[in-house]
Amino acid sequence: MASVAQENPGISPTSARLKLYSFWRSTCSWRVRIALNLKGLPYDYKAVNFGKGEHLSEEFTKLSPLRFVPALVHGDVIVADSLAILLYLEDKFPEHPLLPDDLHLKAISLQAATLVGSNIQPFQNGGLLILIEEKFGPEEHLAWPKHFIEKGFTALEKLLKDVAGKYSVGDQLTLADIFLAPQVYNARRFNVDMSKFPTLNRINQELAELPEFQAALPERQPDAKA
Amino acid sequence: MASVAQENPGTSPTSAKLKLYSYWRSSCSWRVRIALNLKGLPYEYKAVNILQGEHHSEEFTKLNPLQFVPTLVDGDIIVSDSLAILLYLEDKFPEHPLLPDDLHLKAISLQAAALVGSNIQPFQNLAILNLIGEKLGPEERLAWPKHFIEKGFTALEKLLKGVAGKYSVGDQLTLADIFLVPQVFSARRFNVDMSKFPTLNRINQELAELPEFQAALPERQPDAKA
């Protein structure tokens, strides 16, 4: 697997270097890239080439039993699943917190994250879409993810409408924003009309201005293809 | 909606009584019932009949515009999504913790929860199964969830094999156990051969002995039907 050291501004505590197993187009990897940038944590980018079946290797399966990216390695600690990784980073590197202190707002941010992470993204990931096309035919390949994104975004719009400030939850950047940005990118890929979700659209535009979000974009990753 | 006060042993802090909007057969509601029992938190059980579409009622929608079950109400605070609810309970009621202190083990427990919550259960919720049944017929309606459960359990078995003690993560009851039990129940419904997953099977049998898990079983809920 290609391994490219990617320096980010900010210094991490003097501990083992973070390694992130990632695929440039993976929504879930993207979330972790944003978080690492927001926390100012340098990391080694370890590209996993799905096209070449690198995710199926025995080596990678040890890191990620479901064979999904992302996987984070921090010394002896191995964590797969973006939410588990993000909560680990919150505990281990508490500077630049990505969840509110207020328990109500924290719960809303987490609900936003799980809404995207459990109710939307699983229905549009690459492996599933291949299965859908196989079983339902090529038209469903677009219709199916579009349906789930619209359903999920309808709920997310309701959840965040009254609490959003500059960002999803007030004016603090939180997990809700980290889960939102990659999902909006995918929504556009599947022809979702984002004007139906004005709060989400506005927040996403704010996030797109931030260098930490820009540095995490798929096309800026070492394994990005033209 | 039926509303039945259900007292559980143990005392909560003198705060507004917790209310849980739950459906007896919902895996996600089941998880929260287990956690409330383990933390010794009394709560009022508010039954929402998903089959009859009560989650779409005006009354429930006013409470939770997302129309999701389970929903926890704690005074003015309303939280839906089982993982968000469980993490809220962890913060608000830190006695009887449901996550390890050790960050590595904590990450594994969260990864197990996310594996079930994002990669297995979403593919067997009622709306999806109806869609599959409608488009592809009754055989696929059974084959589809079976496929995702087996795939997910294969990964979960690998994840927990090295860390399991009496329970999923060592000898402490954690979120991993809370997410496991309802999923094993579903697995049996969909004819998954649990002997293929010896670690998960053994843990599940241990958990089945615990009164807090037994009290959370679907058939013991106020809205359970024969």
Interface residues (C-beta under 8 A of the other chain):
Chain A: T61 P65 L66 R67 F68 D76 V77 V79 A80 D81 L83 A84 I85 L87 Y88 D91 K92 L103 H104 K106 A107 L110 Q111 A113 T114 L115 G117 S118 N119 Q121 P122 F123 K135 F136 A155 K158 L159
Chain B: P65 L66 Q67 F68 D76 I77 V79 S80 D81 L83 A84 I85 L87 Y88 D91 K92 L103 H104 K106 A107 I108 L110 Q111 A113 A114 L115 G117 S118 N119 Q121 P122 F123 K135 L136 E140 K151 G152 T154 A155 L156 K158 L159
